[in-house]
Amino acid sequence: MAKSITPFSKAELLPQEETLEILKQKSSLFIGIPKETAFQEKRVCLTPDAVSAIVNNGHRVLIESGAGKGSKFSDKDYSENGAEITSDVAKVYSCPMILKVEPPTLEELKLINPQTILISALQLKMQSKKYFETLANKRITALAFEFIRDDDGAYPAVRALSEIAGTASVLIASELLSNTSNGNGLMFGNISGVPPVEVVILGAGTVGEFAARSAIGLGANVKIFDNSITKLRCVQTNLGRTLYTSTIQPKYLNKALKRCDVVIGAVRGKDRSPVIVTEAMVEQMKKGSVIIDVSIDMGGCFETSDVTTHKNPVFEKHGVIHYCVPNIPARYSRTASASISNIFTPYLLKIGEDGGLEHSLRMDRGLKSGLYFYHGILTNRAVGEWFNMSYNDINLLIF
């Protein structure tokens, strides 16, 4: 009688013990928050109130002295809410979990211990290949908060900062139109018998929506341009009113730009913002009118745009005032810090409750989407393709 061939050994065919999942146990986090060193960056990841909530849940927070100064939070505010304060930068970077607004520099990465968890912005377009190679060599697990999704599939951190940028763009334009800023002396406000300020908004995303909301609230006449009919429809629904909307057609856009007092550019692109307003269009705009290019961090959507800073935010070209600061939310650092803190805090508490980041990544798909390095293995496709580096699907590493 022929012997049957089987791919299994005799031992593998015997009944096996059932393996049950071990109940997750709450873990204690030790979070380090260094001072931001990036140019004109004044935000901080956690407010003192957020620190209080985290410490009261059994975790430790170590903050570098002066980290909250730019957002008007003193060391005393943090220490009274349970944080540990130190002037030793290396001590902060030696914590098992590092929290930052801006990504750490290559010099700062040298201070981080191997196997550390890093949570910060990524700012892909501003990084070098060496940055990612350093993360890989140190076997770091890194999360980019601009990639984290919520239950609706939206990006909460990006949306929160976009809300600030949209609202701020109108407040900034209002100031630039005043006489004290050598503007046309116009006021945002529906004054009886006086024609309202004309505002053109390019882009119907979150920035565009909140810019429109603020401008309408101040009594301005608003026109929104976007090539997505769905986005234009959503803006009208969210604002609860019918307003002028149009696809980006040169004839209508040119006509609107000639009449407007303020134009806000909030159009994003895949690699770079598309240039929608040419120099010839800017030349035809009213003298003293204002351009706020919120898209400048991705190249800008006005041909005449050049990057400016918070110290010297404006320049004039063809008689039109240009405001082209890339990091508008940093101008309102305390509000921005509170907004970022509101996003971070629930995630940190959840990571602690789940027994560590590993467990949270298994359970939370939105958090997993923010991961771009897992124990030194690149897991983000965009980073891999941008820098021609090999990457792995995170779902093959965590299951």
C-alpha positions in Angstrom: 0.0 0.0 0.0 1.4 3.4 -1.1 2.3 5.8 1.7 0.1 9.0 1.6 2.0 12.3 1.1 1.1 15.2 3.3 2.6 18.7 3.7 2.2 18.5 7.5 4.4 16.6 10.0 2.9 14.1 12.4 3.2 16.6 15.3 1.4 19.3 13.3 -1.6 17.0 12.7 -2.1 16.5 16.5 -4.6 18.7 18.3 -3.0 21.9 19.4 -3.7 24.2 22.4 -5.9 27.2 21.6 -4.0 30.5 21.9 -6.2 33.2 23.4 -5.4 36.9 23.2 -3.9 38.2 26.4 -6.0 41.1 27.8 -4.3 44.4 27.2 -2.9 46.2 30.2 -2.7 49.9 30.7 0.9 51.2 30.2 2.6 54.3 31.6 3.9 56.7 29.0 7.0 59.0 29.5 6.6 61.9 27.1 9.3 64.4 26.3 8.4 67.8 24.8 11.5 69.8 23.6 11.5 73.5 22.8 10.8 74.3 19.1 13.9 75.5 17.3 12.5 76.1 13.8 12.4 79.6 12.5 9.5 81.6 13.9 7.9 78.5 15.3 6.2 79.4 18.6 3.7 76.6 19.1 3.8 73.8 21.6 2.2 70.3 21.4 0.5 70.2 24.8 -1.1 73.0 26.8 -0.8 72.9 30.7 -4.4 71.7 30.9 -3.6 68.8 28.6 -0.5 67.9 30.6 -2.7 67.8 33.7 -5.1 65.3 32.1 -2.2 63.1 30.9 -0.4 63.2 34.3 -3.6 62.4 36.2 -3.9 59.3 34.1 -0.6 58.0 35.4 1.8 59.2 32.8 4.9 61.4 33.0 5.6 64.5 31.0 9.1 66.1 30.8 9.2 69.5 29.2 12.2 71.6 28.2 12.3 74.9 30.1 10.8 77.7 27.9 9.0 75.3 25.5 5.7 77.0 26.0 7.0 80.6 26.2 6.1 81.4 22.5 2.5 80.4 23.3 2.5 82.4 26.6 2.6 79.3 28.8 5.2 79.6 31.6 7.3 76.8 33.1 5.3 77.4 36.3 2.0 76.8 34.4 3.3 73.4 33.4 4.9 72.4 36.7 1.7 73.3 38.6 -0.1 70.8 36.3 2.3 68.0 37.0 4.9 68.3 34.3 8.6 67.9 35.1 10.8 70.8 33.8 14.4 70.5 32.7 17.0 72.7 31.0 18.8 69.6 29.7 17.9 69.2 26.1 19.5 65.7 25.9 17.4 64.6 28.8 14.2 65.6 27.0 15.3 63.8 23.8 16.2 60.6 25.8 12.5 60.1 26.7 10.8 57.0 25.2 8.2 59.2 23.4 9.0 62.6 21.8 6.3 65.1 20.9 7.1 68.0 18.6 5.3 70.4 16.3 8.0 70.7 13.7 10.1 67.6 12.7 13.4 67.4 14.6 16.5 68.5 12.8 19.4 66.1 12.0 21.3 67.5 15.0 18.3 66.8 17.3 17.9 63.3 15.9 21.4 62.5 17.2 20.1 63.1 20.7 17.2 60.6 20.3 17.7 57.1 21.7 17.2 54.0 19.4 13.6 52.5 19.5 12.1 55.9 20.5 8.6 56.8 19.4 8.5 60.2 17.6 5.2 62.1 17.0 5.5 65.3 15.0 4.7 66.9 11.7 6.6 65.3 8.7 6.7 68.2 6.1 7.7 65.8 3.4 8.7 68.4 0.8 11.2 69.9 3.2 13.0 66.7 4.3 16.2 65.1 2.9 16.9 61.4 2.3 19.5 61.5 5.1 16.7 62.4 7.6 14.9 59.1 6.8 18.1 57.1 6.8 18.8 58.4 10.3 15.4 57.3 11.5 16.0 53.9 10.0 19.4 53.5 11.6 18.0 54.3 15.0 15.0 51.9 14.5 12.6 54.7 15.4 8.8 54.4 15.2 7.5 57.7 13.8 4.0 59.2 13.4 3.2 62.2 11.3 0.2 64.0 12.7 -0.8 65.5 9.4 -1.3 61.9 8.1 -3.5 60.7 11.0 -7.1 60.2 10.0 -10.3 60.3 12.2 -13.3 58.0 12.0 -14.7 60.0 9.1 -11.5 59.6 7.0 -10.6 63.3 7.4 -7.3 64.6 8.7 -8.1 66.3 12.1 -4.7 68.1 12.5 -4.7 69.4 9.0 -8.3 70.6 9.3 -7.7 72.3 12.6 -4.7 74.3 11.3 -6.6 75.0 8.1 -9.5 76.5 10.1 -7.0 78.8 11.8 -5.3 79.8 8.5 -8.6 80.5 6.8 -9.9 82.7 9.6 -6.6 84.4 10.1 -6.3 85.2 6.4 -9.4 87.5 6.6 -8.2 89.1 9.9 -4.8 89.8 8.3 -6.4 91.2 5.1 -8.6 93.4 7.2 -5.6 94.9 8.9 -3.7 95.4 5.6 -6.6 97.4 4.2 -6.4 99.9 7.0 -4.6 103.2 6.8 -2.1 102.2 9.5 -0.8 99.6 7.1 -0.8 102.0 4.1 -3.9 100.2 2.7 -6.9 101.7 0.9 -8.5 102.7 4.2 -11.4 100.2 3.7 -13.1 98.4 6.6 -14.4 94.9 6.7 -17.9 95.6 7.9 -21.4 96.0 6.6 -21.8 99.7 7.2 -25.2 101.1 6.2 -25.1 102.9 2.9 -21.5 101.9 2.2 -20.7 99.2 -0.5 -19.1 96.1 1.2 -15.5 94.9 0.7 -15.2 92.5 -2.3 -13.4 89.3 -1.4 -12.4 86.5 -3.9 -11.4 83.1 -2.5 -9.5 80.6 -4.6 -10.2 77.1 -3.3 -13.2 75.7 -1.6 -11.4 73.4 0.9 -11.3 74.0 4.7 -9.2 77.2 4.4 -11.5 78.6 1.8 -14.6 77.7 3.8 -13.4 79.3 7.0 -12.1 82.4 5.1 -15.5 82.7 3.6 -17.2 82.2 7.0 -15.2 85.0 8.6 -15.5 87.4 5.6 -19.3 87.0 5.5 -19.5 87.4 9.3 -17.7 90.8 8.8 -20.2 91.8 6.1 -18.0 91.3 3.0 -19.2 90.3 -0.4 -17.6 86.9 -1.1 -16.9 85.0 -4.4 -15.5 81.4 -4.3 -13.7 79.7 -7.2 -12.9 76.0 -7.4 -12.8 73.4 -10.1 -14.6 70.9 -7.9 -18.4 71.3 -8.0 -18.8 69.0 -5.0 -16.6 71.2 -2.9 -18.4 74.4 -4.0 -21.7 72.7 -3.1 -20.4 71.6 0.3 -19.2 75.1 1.1 -22.7 76.5 0.4 -24.2 73.8 2.6 -21.8 74.3 5.4 -22.2 78.1 5.4 -26.0 77.7 5.2 -26.4 80.3 2.5 -26.3 80.8 -1.3 -23.3 82.8 -2.5 -21.3 83.4 -5.7 -19.5 80.2 -6.7 -17.7 79.4 -10.0 -15.3 77.0 -11.6 -11.9 78.5 -12.3 -12.6 80.1 -15.7 -10.2 82.9 -16.9 -13.1 85.2 -18.1 -15.0 85.1 -14.8 -11.9 85.0 -12.6 -10.4 88.0 -14.4 -13.6 90.0 -14.0 -13.8 89.2 -10.2 -10.1 90.0 -9.6 -10.4 93.5 -11.3 -13.2 94.4 -8.9 -12.1 92.8 -5.6 -10.3 94.4 -2.7 -8.9 91.1 -1.3 -8.0 87.8 -2.9 -7.2 84.7 -0.8 -5.3 81.9 -2.4 -6.0 78.5 -0.8 -5.5 76.0 -3.6 -3.5 72.8 -3.0 -1.8 70.5 -5.5 -0.3 67.1 -5.5 3.4 68.2 -5.6 2.9 72.0 -5.9 0.1 74.5 -5.9 -1.1 75.3 -9.4 -0.5 78.9 -10.5 -4.0 80.2 -11.1 -3.4 84.0 -11.1 -0.8 85.2 -13.6 1.3 88.3 -13.3 -0.8 89.9 -16.1 -4.0 89.4 -14.0 -2.3 90.9 -10.9 -1.3 94.0 -13.0 -5.0 94.6 -13.7 -6.1 94.5 -10.0 -6.9 97.7 -8.1 -4.0 99.6 -6.6 -3.8 98.9 -2.8 -5.8 95.7 -3.0 -4.5 92.7 -1.0 -3.3 89.2 -1.9 -3.1 86.6 0.9 -1.4 83.5 -0.5 -2.1 80.7 2.0 -0.8 78.2 -0.5 2.8 79.6 -0.4 4.0 76.7 1.6 3.4 74.6 -1.6 4.8 77.1 -4.0 1.9 79.6 -4.1 -1.0 80.0 -6.5 -0.1 83.6 -7.6 2.7 84.0 -10.2 3.9 87.2 -8.3 4.2 85.4 -4.9 7.5 85.2 -3.0 8.0 83.7 0.5 7.9 86.3 3.3 8.3 86.0 7.1 6.3 87.0 10.1 8.8 89.9 10.8 8.6 91.2 7.2 5.3 89.7 6.0 4.4 92.0 3.1 5.7 93.4 -0.2 4.2 95.4 -3.0 4.1 94.4 -6.6 2.2 96.2 -9.4 0.6 98.3 -6.6 -0.9 95.2 -5.0 0.0 94.3 -1.4 1.2 90.6 -1.1 1.2 88.6 2.2 3.0 85.3 1.6 3.9 83.9 5.0 4.1 80.0 4.9 3.2 79.3 8.5 0.1 81.5 9.3 -1.1 79.5 12.3 2.2 80.2 14.1 1.1 83.9 14.2 -1.6 82.8 16.6 0.5 80.4 18.6 -1.7 80.1 21.7 -4.8 79.2 19.7 -2.9 76.9 17.4 -1.2 75.2 20.4 -4.6 74.6 22.0 -6.0 73.2 18.8 -3.0 70.8 18.3 -3.2 69.8 22.0 -6.9 68.9 21.6 -6.0 66.4 18.9 -2.9 64.9 20.6 -4.4 64.4 24.1 -7.1 61.9 23.3 -4.6 59.8 21.2 -2.0 59.8 24.0 -4.6 58.8 26.6 -5.8 56.0 24.3 -2.3 54.8 23.7 -1.8 54.5 27.4 -5.2 52.7 27.9 -4.4 50.3 25.1 -1.1 49.3 26.7 1.2 51.1 24.3 1.5 52.3 20.7 1.7 48.7 19.3 -1.8 47.8 20.5 -3.3 51.2 19.5 -1.9 50.7 15.9 -3.6 47.3 15.7 -7.0 48.7 16.8 -7.0 52.2 15.2 -6.7 52.3 11.4 -6.7 56.2 11.5 -3.7 56.2 13.8 -2.0 53.6 11.7 -2.3 55.8 8.6 -0.1 58.4 10.3 2.7 55.9 10.8 5.7 56.4 8.4 8.4 54.5 10.2 7.9 51.3 12.3 11.0 50.2 14.2 13.2 51.7 11.5 11.2 50.2 8.6 9.7 52.8 6.2 6.0 52.2 5.8 4.8 55.3 3.9 4.5 54.9 0.1 4.7 58.7 -0.6 8.0 59.0 1.3 9.4 55.8 -0.5 8.4 57.1 -4.0 9.6 60.7 -3.3 13.1 59.6 -2.1 13.4 56.4 -4.1 13.5 54.2 -0.9 12.2 50.8 -0.3 9.1 50.6 1.9 6.8 48.0 3.4 3.0 47.9 3.8 2.3 48.4 7.5 -0.5 45.8 7.4 2.2 43.2 6.7 4.1 44.2 9.8 1.2 44.8 12.3 -1.8 42.4 12.3 
